[in-house]
């Protein structure tokens, strides 16, 4: 067994912030010291047994830009000391996945000639599986799920023959060395897809990837990340980290819903229906304000200057995607506008925690606060990591991140209830009673 001082540093290149945190939290759970790197200053010698995530923002980019952005993220992770690589892609294959894979291979082959990518976005705990070369969501084709109707990056087919042309899909036997050879041969020097319908299937794949060594790049969602975190930890004797959980700085929770995904909208509606009106304020600017910073700032100031103080929960919500007279801005532009609302809110009142729903919004809020890193400390529930901001104006604040397309309708209200229990209690209203 390798001693702890020789444990590897795992680099996670992710296509958005929520995917990065959802993957790196799996390493935190398995004993790795885990961070999402956000600032311009990169560590040059990360401690052995660390997992470092970087966001490429590649999901919605066109092919050439996505490839370059992913290659840049991987190169930065190598600079930070990564000697294992995990490529986090969307579990429903939304966005520029082929370009992300190409970019990861471009950069990783500088250190590991002959590298190849092993693709499996399955996340059985969230209903995502790969069966017979088809991507399924809760048993149905991905194109019939909300991912197929995504307003930014819709997925038109469940067949990997079309999602990743010129690739082969394989199933594994359970013999790590034999499976590693199967992956090498089927990849033919570039990319192979693997079927997986259960957590056991992912553990089988992880064992094969450990046997294949660092030339094999796992490419998947948080499901495969969890299996790889455990497999690499077992193989390299990674010891559990002892970094403390964040201490709350206040009782108020600001929820930022930048995602336009149907699932995020339904979860937000459910939260609003469950909370006592005295506990909730919704800040939803009109679409016409989003490309007019001065008017948006004036609107926000007026909302925050309302006669009554802000309640326990403040929801900052993007405009409705339909019926707004044509919301032509990109997801990133919408998110930057919402982040400015959040900044004014943070300046005007005490906030103990931020709940960031949607990758673009999470990135925009953290960028606006000049955060340098997000130290991941655990998860409130599957797919919903929690951590603490390091550096910037929001340093020390608890941050929860959540992908817009994940979870049951009650996921957001449950998150608020659980998070409220960790914050400074107040005698005013009980969030638990109605959530």
C-alpha positions as CSV (number, residue, x, y, z in Angstrom):
1,X,0.0,0.0,0.0
2,X,1.2,3.5,-0.8
3,X,1.7,5.7,2.3
4,X,-0.5,8.7,2.9
5,X,2.4,11.2,2.1
6,X,2.5,9.8,-1.5
7,X,-1.3,9.9,-2.0
8,X,-2.2,11.6,-5.3
9,X,-3.7,15.0,-6.0
10,X,-6.9,14.6,-8.0
11,X,-7.9,17.4,-10.4
12,X,-11.5,17.8,-11.4
13,X,-12.3,19.8,-14.5
14,X,-16.0,20.6,-14.5
15,X,-18.3,22.3,-17.0
16,X,-20.0,24.5,-14.4
17,X,-19.7,25.4,-10.8
18,X,-22.5,23.2,-9.4
19,X,-21.1,20.2,-11.2
20,X,-17.7,21.0,-9.8
21,X,-19.0,21.1,-6.2
22,X,-21.3,18.1,-6.7
23,X,-18.2,16.1,-7.8
24,X,-15.6,17.3,-5.4
25,X,-17.9,16.7,-2.4
26,X,-17.8,13.0,-3.3
27,X,-14.0,13.2,-2.6
28,X,-14.6,15.1,0.7
29,X,-16.9,12.3,1.8
30,X,-14.2,9.7,1.0
31,X,-11.5,11.5,3.1
32,X,-9.9,13.9,0.5
33,X,-9.2,17.5,1.5
34,X,-11.5,19.1,-1.1
35,X,-11.8,22.6,-2.7
36,X,-13.3,24.3,-5.6
37,X,-10.6,26.8,-6.9
38,X,-12.1,30.1,-8.0
39,X,-9.5,32.9,-7.9
40,X,-6.5,33.7,-10.1
41,X,-4.0,32.4,-7.6
42,X,-3.4,28.7,-8.0
43,X,-1.7,26.5,-5.5
44,X,1.6,25.2,-6.9
45,X,2.1,22.2,-4.6
46,X,-1.3,20.9,-3.3
47,X,-1.0,18.5,-0.4
48,X,-1.2,14.8,-1.1
49,X,-4.7,13.5,-0.7
50,X,-6.2,16.7,-2.0
51,X,-9.0,17.0,-4.5
52,X,-9.1,20.3,-6.5
53,X,-11.9,21.2,-8.8
54,X,-11.9,23.9,-11.4
55,X,-14.8,25.2,-13.5
56,X,-14.3,25.7,-17.2
57,X,-17.7,27.2,-17.9
58,X,-17.6,25.1,-21.0
59,X,-21.2,23.6,-21.0
60,X,-22.9,26.2,-23.2
61,X,-19.8,27.2,-25.2
62,X,-19.4,26.5,-28.9
63,X,-17.0,23.6,-29.9
64,X,-13.7,25.4,-30.3
65,X,-14.2,27.6,-27.2
66,X,-15.3,24.7,-25.0
67,X,-12.3,22.6,-26.1
68,X,-9.9,25.5,-25.3
69,X,-11.6,26.3,-22.0
70,X,-11.4,22.6,-20.8
71,X,-7.8,22.3,-21.9
72,X,-7.0,25.4,-19.9
73,X,-8.7,24.1,-16.8
74,X,-6.8,20.8,-17.0
75,X,-3.5,22.6,-17.6
76,X,-4.1,24.7,-14.5
77,X,-4.9,21.6,-12.5
78,X,-1.6,20.1,-13.6
79,X,0.1,23.3,-12.5
80,X,-1.6,22.9,-9.1
81,X,-0.1,19.4,-8.7
82,X,-2.8,17.1,-10.1
83,X,-1.5,13.7,-11.1
84,X,-5.0,12.1,-11.5
85,X,-7.7,13.7,-13.6
86,X,-11.5,13.5,-13.4
87,X,-13.6,15.2,-16.2
88,X,-17.0,16.1,-14.8
89,X,-19.6,16.2,-17.6
90,X,-23.4,16.7,-17.3
91,X,-25.3,13.5,-16.3
92,X,-27.7,14.1,-19.1
93,X,-25.0,15.0,-21.7
94,X,-26.2,18.6,-22.0
95,X,-23.8,21.0,-23.7
96,X,-20.5,20.7,-25.4
97,X,-19.4,17.3,-24.0
98,X,-17.5,16.1,-27.1
99,X,-15.4,19.3,-27.1
100,X,-14.8,19.0,-23.4
101,X,-13.5,15.5,-23.8
102,X,-11.2,16.6,-26.7
103,X,-9.9,19.5,-24.6
104,X,-9.1,17.3,-21.6
105,X,-7.2,14.9,-23.9
106,X,-5.3,17.7,-25.5
107,X,-3.9,18.9,-22.1
108,X,-3.5,15.6,-20.3
109,X,-1.5,14.0,-23.0
110,X,1.3,16.5,-22.3
111,X,1.9,14.6,-19.1
112,X,0.4,11.3,-20.1
113,X,1.0,10.4,-23.7
114,X,-1.5,7.8,-25.0
115,X,-4.2,8.9,-22.7
116,X,-7.8,8.1,-23.5
117,X,-11.2,9.1,-22.1
118,X,-13.7,6.6,-20.5
119,X,-17.2,8.2,-20.6
120,X,-20.0,7.2,-18.2
121,X,-22.4,9.9,-17.1
122,X,-24.6,7.5,-15.1
123,X,-25.8,8.7,-11.8
124,X,-28.2,6.0,-10.5
125,X,-29.0,7.8,-7.3
126,X,-30.5,10.5,-9.4
127,X,-32.1,8.2,-12.0
128,X,-29.5,8.6,-14.7
129,X,-28.3,5.3,-16.3
130,X,-26.5,4.2,-19.4
131,X,-28.0,1.0,-20.8
132,X,-27.2,-0.7,-24.2
133,X,-25.6,2.5,-25.4
134,X,-28.6,4.7,-24.5
135,X,-28.8,7.4,-21.9
136,X,-31.9,7.1,-19.7
137,X,-33.5,9.4,-17.0
138,X,-35.7,7.5,-14.6
139,X,-36.0,4.7,-17.2
140,X,-37.1,6.9,-20.2
141,X,-35.0,8.4,-23.0
142,X,-33.2,11.5,-22.0
143,X,-34.8,13.5,-24.8
144,X,-38.2,12.9,-23.1
145,X,-36.9,14.3,-19.8
146,X,-36.6,18.0,-18.9
147,X,-33.0,17.9,-20.2
148,X,-34.5,17.4,-23.7
149,X,-36.4,20.7,-23.2
150,X,-33.5,22.6,-21.6
151,X,-33.8,26.2,-22.9
152,X,-30.0,26.6,-23.2
153,X,-28.6,23.2,-24.0
154,X,-31.3,20.7,-25.0
155,X,-30.4,17.0,-25.6
156,X,-32.1,15.7,-28.7
157,X,-31.2,12.0,-28.5
158,X,-30.4,9.3,-26.0
159,X,-28.1,7.3,-28.4
160,X,-24.4,7.6,-27.7
161,X,-23.8,6.7,-31.3
162,X,-25.1,10.2,-32.0
163,X,-24.1,12.0,-28.8
164,X,-20.4,10.8,-29.2
165,X,-20.0,9.7,-32.8
166,X,-17.4,7.1,-33.7
167,X,-17.3,5.7,-30.1
168,X,-17.9,2.1,-28.9
169,X,-20.0,1.3,-25.9
170,X,-18.9,-1.6,-23.7
171,X,-20.0,-3.5,-20.6
172,X,-17.5,-4.7,-18.0
173,X,-16.9,-8.2,-16.5
174,X,-15.9,-7.3,-12.9
175,X,-12.2,-8.3,-13.4
176,X,-10.3,-5.0,-13.0
177,X,-7.2,-6.0,-15.1
178,X,-9.3,-7.6,-17.8
179,X,-11.7,-4.7,-17.8
180,X,-8.8,-2.2,-18.0
181,X,-7.6,-4.0,-21.2
182,X,-11.2,-3.9,-22.6
183,X,-11.3,-0.1,-22.1
184,X,-7.9,0.4,-23.7
185,X,-8.8,-1.7,-26.8
186,X,-12.3,-0.2,-27.2
187,X,-11.1,3.4,-26.8
188,X,-8.7,2.9,-29.7
189,X,-6.6,5.7,-28.4
190,X,-9.3,8.3,-27.8
191,X,-12.8,7.6,-26.2
192,X,-14.9,4.7,-25.0
193,X,-18.4,4.7,-23.5
194,X,-19.4,2.3,-20.6
195,X,-22.8,1.0,-19.7
196,X,-23.8,1.4,-16.0
197,X,-27.3,1.0,-14.5
198,X,-26.4,0.8,-10.8
199,X,-23.9,1.9,-8.2
200,X,-22.3,-1.6,-8.3
201,X,-21.7,-1.0,-12.1
202,X,-19.9,2.3,-11.3
203,X,-17.8,0.6,-8.6
204,X,-16.8,-2.0,-11.2
205,X,-15.8,0.7,-13.6
206,X,-13.9,2.6,-11.0
207,X,-11.8,-0.5,-10.2
208,X,-11.0,-0.9,-13.9
209,X,-10.0,2.7,-14.1
210,X,-7.6,2.4,-11.1
211,X,-6.1,-0.7,-12.9
212,X,-5.8,1.3,-16.1
213,X,-3.8,4.0,-14.4
214,X,-3.6,7.8,-15.0
215,X,-3.6,7.5,-18.8
216,X,-7.4,6.7,-18.5
217,X,-9.4,9.8,-17.9
218,X,-12.8,9.1,-16.1
219,X,-15.5,11.3,-17.6
220,X,-18.8,11.3,-15.8
221,X,-21.1,12.9,-13.4
222,X,-21.0,12.9,-9.6
223,X,-22.1,9.3,-9.6
224,X,-18.8,8.0,-11.1
225,X,-16.9,10.7,-9.1
226,X,-18.1,9.0,-5.9
227,X,-16.9,5.6,-7.1
228,X,-13.5,7.0,-8.2
229,X,-13.1,8.9,-4.9
230,X,-13.5,5.7,-2.9
231,X,-11.4,3.6,-5.3
232,X,-8.5,6.0,-5.5
233,X,-8.6,6.5,-1.7
234,X,-8.5,2.7,-1.1
235,X,-5.7,2.2,-3.7
236,X,-3.6,5.1,-2.3
237,X,-4.3,5.0,1.4
238,X,-5.9,8.4,1.6
239,X,-6.7,9.3,5.2
240,X,-9.8,11.2,6.3
241,X,-9.3,14.9,6.5
242,X,-10.2,16.8,9.7
243,X,-11.1,20.3,8.3
244,X,-13.8,21.8,10.4
245,X,-17.4,22.5,9.3
246,X,-18.1,26.2,8.7
247,X,-19.4,28.4,11.6
248,X,-22.6,30.4,10.8
249,X,-22.2,34.1,10.6
250,X,-25.9,34.9,10.7
251,X,-29.4,33.5,10.4
252,X,-30.6,34.8,7.0
253,X,-30.6,32.6,3.9
254,X,-30.4,34.0,0.4
255,X,-31.5,31.6,-2.4
256,X,-30.3,32.5,-5.9
257,X,-32.2,30.7,-8.7
258,X,-30.6,31.5,-12.0
259,X,-31.5,28.2,-13.6
260,X,-34.3,28.2,-16.2
261,X,-34.7,24.5,-16.0
262,X,-38.2,23.1,-15.4
263,X,-37.0,21.2,-12.3
264,X,-35.5,24.3,-10.7
265,X,-38.7,26.2,-11.4
266,X,-40.9,23.5,-9.8
267,X,-38.7,23.3,-6.8
268,X,-38.8,27.1,-6.3
269,X,-42.6,27.1,-6.6
270,X,-42.7,24.3,-4.0
271,X,-40.5,26.3,-1.6
272,X,-42.7,29.4,-2.0
273,X,-45.8,27.4,-1.3
274,X,-44.3,25.8,1.9
275,X,-42.8,28.8,3.6
276,X,-44.9,31.1,5.8
277,X,-45.2,34.5,3.9
278,X,-43.6,36.2,6.9
279,X,-40.5,34.2,6.4
280,X,-40.1,34.9,2.6
281,X,-39.2,37.7,0.3
282,X,-38.9,37.1,-3.5
283,X,-36.8,39.5,-5.5
284,X,-37.5,38.9,-9.2
285,X,-36.5,41.7,-11.5
286,X,-38.3,42.2,-14.8
287,X,-36.5,41.0,-17.9
288,X,-36.3,44.6,-19.2
289,X,-34.0,45.5,-16.3
290,X,-31.3,42.8,-16.8
291,X,-29.3,44.6,-19.5
292,X,-29.6,48.0,-17.7
293,X,-27.3,47.9,-14.7
294,X,-28.3,51.4,-13.4
295,X,-32.0,50.7,-13.5
296,X,-31.5,47.3,-12.0
297,X,-29.5,48.8,-9.1
298,X,-32.3,51.4,-8.5
299,X,-34.9,48.6,-8.5
300,X,-32.9,46.5,-6.1
301,X,-32.4,49.5,-3.7
302,X,-36.1,50.2,-3.7
303,X,-36.9,46.6,-2.9
304,X,-34.4,46.4,-0.1
305,X,-35.6,49.7,1.3
306,X,-39.1,48.3,1.9
307,X,-40.7,49.3,5.2
308,X,-40.3,45.8,6.8
309,X,-36.9,44.2,7.4
310,X,-35.9,41.3,5.2
311,X,-37.2,37.9,6.5
312,X,-35.3,34.7,7.1
313,X,-35.4,33.6,3.5
314,X,-34.8,35.9,0.5
315,X,-35.2,34.3,-3.0
316,X,-33.5,36.1,-5.9
317,X,-35.2,34.7,-9.0
318,X,-34.6,35.1,-12.7
319,X,-37.5,36.3,-14.9
320,X,-39.8,33.7,-16.3
321,X,-38.4,32.2,-19.5
322,X,-41.6,32.6,-21.4
323,X,-44.0,35.5,-21.8
324,X,-41.4,38.2,-21.0
325,X,-41.4,39.9,-24.3
326,X,-38.3,37.9,-25.5
327,X,-35.6,37.2,-22.9
328,X,-32.7,37.3,-25.3
329,X,-29.9,37.4,-22.8
330,X,-27.6,34.4,-22.3
331,X,-27.7,32.4,-19.1
332,X,-24.3,33.9,-18.1
333,X,-25.7,37.5,-18.6
334,X,-28.8,36.8,-16.6
335,X,-26.7,35.3,-13.8
336,X,-24.4,38.3,-13.7
337,X,-27.4,40.6,-13.3
338,X,-28.8,38.4,-10.5
339,X,-25.4,38.5,-8.8
340,X,-25.5,42.2,-8.7
341,X,-28.8,42.0,-6.8
342,X,-27.2,39.5,-4.4
343,X,-24.3,41.9,-3.8
344,X,-26.6,44.7,-2.9
345,X,-28.5,42.4,-0.6
346,X,-25.3,41.2,1.1
347,X,-24.3,44.9,1.6
348,X,-27.6,45.8,3.2
349,X,-28.2,43.0,5.7
350,X,-26.6,40.1,7.6
351,X,-26.6,36.8,5.6
352,X,-25.5,33.5,7.1
353,X,-25.8,31.3,4.0
354,X,-26.2,31.4,0.2
355,X,-28.0,28.7,-1.7
356,X,-27.0,28.9,-5.4
357,X,-29.3,27.0,-7.8
358,X,-27.8,26.8,-11.3
359,X,-24.1,26.7,-12.4
360,X,-24.0,30.1,-14.1
361,X,-25.6,31.8,-11.1
362,X,-23.2,30.1,-8.7
363,X,-20.2,31.2,-10.7
364,X,-21.5,34.8,-11.0
365,X,-22.2,35.2,-7.3
366,X,-18.9,33.8,-6.3
367,X,-17.0,35.9,-8.9
368,X,-18.8,39.0,-7.8
369,X,-17.7,38.4,-4.2
370,X,-14.1,37.8,-5.4
371,X,-14.0,34.4,-3.7
372,X,-10.7,32.5,-4.0
373,X,-12.0,29.1,-3.2
374,X,-14.9,27.1,-1.8
375,X,-13.9,24.6,0.9
376,X,-16.3,21.7,0.6
377,X,-17.3,20.2,4.0
378,X,-20.1,17.9,3.1
379,X,-23.6,17.6,1.6
380,X,-27.0,18.4,2.8
381,X,-28.4,15.7,0.6
382,X,-27.4,13.8,-2.5
383,X,-26.4,16.3,-5.2
384,X,-26.4,19.3,-2.8
385,X,-23.0,20.1,-1.4
386,X,-22.2,22.6,1.3
387,X,-19.0,24.5,2.0
388,X,-17.5,27.7,3.1
389,X,-16.1,30.6,1.1
390,X,-12.4,31.4,1.4
391,X,-11.3,34.9,0.5
392,X,-13.3,37.9,-0.8
393,X,-16.2,39.8,0.6
394,X,-18.2,36.7,1.4
395,X,-15.4,34.9,3.3
396,X,-16.6,32.6,5.9
397,X,-20.2,32.4,4.6
398,X,-21.8,29.0,4.2
399,X,-22.6,28.2,0.6
400,X,-24.8,25.5,-0.7
401,X,-24.8,24.7,-4.5
402,X,-27.4,22.8,-6.5
403,X,-27.7,22.0,-10.2
404,X,-30.9,23.3,-11.6
405,X,-32.0,20.0,-13.1
406,X,-31.5,17.7,-10.1
407,X,-33.7,16.4,-7.4
408,X,-37.3,15.9,-6.4
409,X,-39.8,18.8,-6.1
410,X,-39.1,19.1,-2.4
411,X,-35.3,19.2,-2.7
412,X,-35.0,23.0,-2.3
413,X,-37.5,23.3,0.6
414,X,-35.7,20.4,2.4
415,X,-32.4,22.1,1.9
416,X,-33.7,25.3,3.4
417,X,-35.1,23.4,6.4
418,X,-31.8,21.5,7.0
419,X,-29.7,24.6,6.5
420,X,-31.8,26.7,8.9
421,X,-30.9,24.2,11.7
422,X,-27.2,25.1,11.4
423,X,-27.7,28.8,11.5
424,X,-28.2,31.1,14.5
425,X,-31.8,30.5,15.7
426,X,-34.3,33.3,16.1
427,X,-37.5,33.4,18.1
428,X,-39.5,34.7,15.1
429,X,-40.8,32.1,12.7
430,X,-39.9,28.4,12.5
431,X,-38.9,27.4,9.0
432,X,-39.3,23.7,9.9
433,X,-43.0,24.0,10.7
434,X,-44.1,24.5,7.1
435,X,-41.3,22.9,5.0
